[in-house]
């Protein structure tokens, strides 16, 4: 899995605080703006967080994980297309470290890829051959959202009850955003 921050609102905390100042008829002053942004988050005035955004490029996650991500109601997505891309050499995520179970899963993946490749070689379109591909195949996404949406995603998906792969994605995104907007993204493991 690789997660790369592609874009973020510059000086996001100052910007959020400046705009939130309109709600309170407050002065536009960088230090006060940062404090105001953090106060808004901590007091539950999350609408102010909608004015800062972050865009991530996420690679090497399973289709199972991406299906969980796209259920996030406030984020926007672009995903690698199995309809247009040749998936004949797709790597897979193996969800266990048990060597015996890993061998069983890997054999299943290999059989699916062999079938996919036979279908493609027989002239079946990629968009139809993809029906035999397992959800363990890797994919990549570009995901954008405002800070309120990212907080929502992290709180739901970094939770100990979330599936392990999406939890890793959420934690990594939180770690990146906490470095960019200190105090705003402070989910703790």
WORA-V552591 format. One record per residue. RES is the residue in three letters. PSI is psi as a letter, one per 40 degrees, with the letter a starting at -180 (* if undefined). NEAR is the number of other ideal C-beta (glycine too) atoms within 8 Angstrom. Layout:
BEGIN
res->RES psi->PSI near->NEAR
res->RES psi->PSI near->NEAR
END
This chain:
BEGIN
res->UNK psi->h near->10
res->UNK psi->h near->6
res->UNK psi->h near->12
res->UNK psi->h near->8
res->UNK psi->h near->10
res->UNK psi->d near->7
res->UNK psi->i near->6
res->UNK psi->i near->11
res->UNK psi->h near->9
res->UNK psi->i near->5
res->UNK psi->f near->6
res->UNK psi->d near->14
res->UNK psi->d near->15
res->UNK psi->d near->11
res->UNK psi->d near->13
res->UNK psi->d near->17
res->UNK psi->d near->15
res->UNK psi->d near->9
res->UNK psi->d near->9
res->UNK psi->d near->15
res->UNK psi->d near->14
res->UNK psi->d near->6
res->UNK psi->d near->7
res->UNK psi->e near->7
res->UNK psi->f near->5
res->UNK psi->i near->8
res->UNK psi->i near->5
res->UNK psi->g near->6
res->UNK psi->h near->6
res->UNK psi->d near->6
res->UNK psi->d near->6
res->UNK psi->d near->11
res->UNK psi->d near->17
res->UNK psi->d near->11
res->UNK psi->d near->9
res->UNK psi->d near->14
res->UNK psi->d near->17
res->UNK psi->d near->11
res->UNK psi->d near->9
res->UNK psi->d near->14
res->UNK psi->d near->13
res->UNK psi->d near->6
res->UNK psi->e near->6
res->UNK psi->e near->4
res->UNK psi->g near->10
res->UNK psi->e near->10
res->UNK psi->d near->6
res->UNK psi->d near->13
res->UNK psi->e near->15
res->UNK psi->e near->10
res->UNK psi->e near->9
res->UNK psi->i near->14
res->UNK psi->i near->10
res->UNK psi->i near->14
res->UNK psi->h near->11
res->UNK psi->i near->13
res->UNK psi->h near->10
res->UNK psi->h near->15
res->UNK psi->i near->10
res->UNK psi->e near->9
res->UNK psi->i near->15
res->UNK psi->i near->14
res->UNK psi->d near->12
res->UNK psi->d near->11
res->UNK psi->d near->13
res->UNK psi->d near->12
res->UNK psi->d near->9
res->UNK psi->d near->10
res->UNK psi->d near->15
res->UNK psi->e near->8
res->UNK psi->e near->6
res->UNK psi->h near->12
res->UNK psi->e near->5
res->UNK psi->e near->9
res->UNK psi->i near->12
res->UNK psi->i near->5
res->UNK psi->i near->9
res->UNK psi->h near->4
res->UNK psi->i near->10
res->UNK psi->h near->7
res->UNK psi->h near->6
res->UNK psi->e near->10
res->UNK psi->d near->7
res->UNK psi->d near->6
res->UNK psi->i near->8
res->UNK psi->h near->6
res->UNK psi->e near->12
res->UNK psi->e near->8
res->UNK psi->f near->6
res->UNK psi->h near->9
res->UNK psi->i near->7
res->UNK psi->i near->12
res->UNK psi->h near->12
res->UNK psi->h near->8
res->UNK psi->f near->8
res->UNK psi->i near->7
res->UNK psi->e near->4
res->UNK psi->h near->6
res->UNK psi->d near->6
res->UNK psi->d near->6
res->UNK psi->d near->8
res->UNK psi->d near->11
res->UNK psi->d near->8
res->UNK psi->d near->8
res->UNK psi->d near->13
res->UNK psi->d near->10
res->UNK psi->d near->8
res->UNK psi->d near->9
res->UNK psi->d near->12
res->UNK psi->d near->8
res->UNK psi->d near->8
res->UNK psi->d near->11
res->UNK psi->d near->13
res->UNK psi->d near->8
res->UNK psi->d near->9
res->UNK psi->d near->14
res->UNK psi->d near->9
res->UNK psi->d near->8
res->UNK psi->d near->11
res->UNK psi->d near->12
res->UNK psi->d near->6
res->UNK psi->e near->6
res->UNK psi->e near->4
res->UNK psi->h near->7
res->UNK psi->i near->5
res->UNK psi->d near->12
res->UNK psi->d near->8
res->UNK psi->d near->8
res->UNK psi->d near->12
res->UNK psi->e near->11
res->UNK psi->d near->5
res->UNK psi->e near->8
res->UNK psi->h near->13
res->UNK psi->i near->9
res->UNK psi->e near->7
res->UNK psi->e near->12
res->UNK psi->i near->13
res->UNK psi->i near->12
res->UNK psi->i near->10
res->UNK psi->i near->11
res->UNK psi->i near->13
res->UNK psi->h near->12
res->UNK psi->h near->11
res->UNK psi->i near->9
res->UNK psi->i near->13
res->UNK psi->i near->11
res->UNK psi->d near->16
res->UNK psi->d near->11
res->UNK psi->d near->12
res->UNK psi->d near->14
res->UNK psi->d near->13
res->UNK psi->d near->11
res->UNK psi->d near->14
res->UNK psi->d near->14
res->UNK psi->d near->9
res->UNK psi->d near->10
res->UNK psi->e near->13
res->UNK psi->e near->12
res->UNK psi->i near->8
res->UNK psi->e near->4
res->UNK psi->e near->3
res->UNK psi->i near->11
res->UNK psi->i near->8
res->UNK psi->d near->7
res->UNK psi->d near->13
res->UNK psi->d near->12
res->UNK psi->d near->13
res->UNK psi->d near->9
res->UNK psi->d near->15
res->UNK psi->d near->15
res->UNK psi->d near->11
res->UNK psi->d near->10
res->UNK psi->d near->13
res->UNK psi->d near->12
res->UNK psi->d near->8
res->UNK psi->d near->11
res->UNK psi->d near->15
res->UNK psi->d near->12
res->UNK psi->d near->6
res->UNK psi->d near->10
res->UNK psi->g near->11
res->UNK psi->h near->7
res->UNK psi->e near->7
res->UNK psi->d near->15
res->UNK psi->g near->10
res->UNK psi->f near->6
res->UNK psi->h near->11
res->UNK psi->h near->3
res->UNK psi->* near->4
END
